[in-house]
Amino acid sequence: MKKSLLCMAVLAAACANAAIANDHAHDDRWYLAGTTGVNLQDNARETATTGEFGIGIGRFFTPEWSFDVTLYSANAQFDQVRDLNFSQYGFSADLRRHFRSAERAWWPYLKGGVGIQRAEEEFNAFPSPNSPGQRADNSFAFDLGAGLQAAYTHFDMRLEAGVRTVLDDQSRIGRGNADSFSDPYIALSLLVPLGAKAAPPAPAPAPAPAPVAPPACETLDDDGDGVNNCIDRCPGSQAGQAIGPDGCPVPLTIDLRGVNFDFDRATLRPDAIATLNQAIDILRRNPQLRVEVAGHTDLCGSEAHNQALSERRARAVFDHLTANGIDAARLVGPIGFGESRPLEPTPQTSPACRSETNRRTELNVLN
C-alpha cells in the first residue's frame, strides 16, 4: 500500500508540472474515465485499506462544469479475519466545478456526487454449517471531494481526494450499531476523449465593402488644365498651354498695350519700357512659355514702308527682352506684319490713318 501511495504522489507531480496541453478552449466531447486508487476504509468496519477501481463516462458542458457517471468497486478484508471480505460495488453520479486558468494547463476543482453502493459482507456464522454467512444490501451514498485536473494533448488526468459516506445500517461487523460508514479515498483517473475534436468555427466572412460610387466628372481634372472632365473637349492639354473654357488650347497674347510708338518711329518710349518690363516679369515667372514677337503699324504710308517699319519695331522689343535676360530661344521673330492686322480699321488718308492703337507690338504665346 505504501508503494501505491508513492506512485500516486509521483503521478500527482506529473499532473502539476508536466501538462503540455496546447488548447485551453472548451472541449465538449464525451470521454471515458478509468480510475485506480486507495480506499482507506472507515475504522468502524474493522477492514483494511484496499484498492479501488472504477470506470465511467463524462462530459464538460461548459469550461467550468463537468458531469460523470462512474461504476466502482473495492474488496476489503477484515483486519482480524483475512478470509472474510467486505466488498463494495457502487454507482455514482458526480458534478464537478472546475477553476480554470488560461496561464496553466492544470487547475483545481470541487466534486459533489450521489449514488448507490451495494455491500456484500461476509461474517462468521459458526457453528452453523453455512458459515461464513453473507449479507447483501443496497444503500444510498454521498461523495464530496476535491482534486487537480491536468490537460495533455490527447488525454486528461485527475488526482482526487474525497470522502464517500454510505448510509448502511445493516452491517454485521463486530463493533456493530453503525448507521453509516465514511470511507476516505485517493484516486487517479485517466480521461480519454471520444471522437475527433470539433474544428473551431470558421471566422465570419468580412462584409463586402460597400460599392464606391465613381467620383463625379465635375470633380475631376485629369490633365490639370483647370477645366473639369465634364466639359473638357481636349483632355490631353500640356502644361504651359493657354487653355480656353472648353479645355482646348487657345492663342494667347501677352498684353503690351502701352508699348506704342511715335508716328513713323521704331524707338521705345519710356512709357513703353515700363510696360515691357511687366511682360519680362511674366516671362520670368513662366519659363515654359515661348512667344512670338510681332510688330504692327497704322495705315498711313505705303505698304512696303509700313512693313519695314513694323519689323524695326518688333526688333526693338526683341532686343529689349533679350537685354533683360529673356533667352532668345524662347522668342520667335522678330516678325513684322506691317499694316495687315489693324485693330482699328481707319482710312488710309492723313490724318485719320494715324491710329496709335495700330502702332503696336505683341507677344503671342505659342505653347
Buried (B, 14 or more C-beta within 10 A) or exposed (E): EEEBEEEBEEBBEBBBEEBEBEEBEEBBEEBBBEBBBBBBBBEBBBBBBBBBBBBBBBBBEEBBEBBBBBBBBBBBBBEEBEEBBBBBBBBBBBBBEBEBEEEBBBBBBBBBBEBBBBBBBBBBEEEEEEEBBBBEBEBEBBBEBBBBBBBBEEBBBBBBBBBBBBEBEEBBBBEEEBEBBBBBBBBBBBBEBEEEEEEEEEEEEEEEEEEEEEEEEEEEBEBEBEBBBEEBEBEEBEEEBBBBEEBBBEEBEBEBEBBBBEEBEBEBBEEBEEBBEEBBEBBEEEEEBBBBBBBBBBBBBEEEBBBBBBBBBBBBBBBBBBEBEBEEEBBBBBBBBBBEEBEEEBEEEEEEBBBEEBBBBBBBBBB
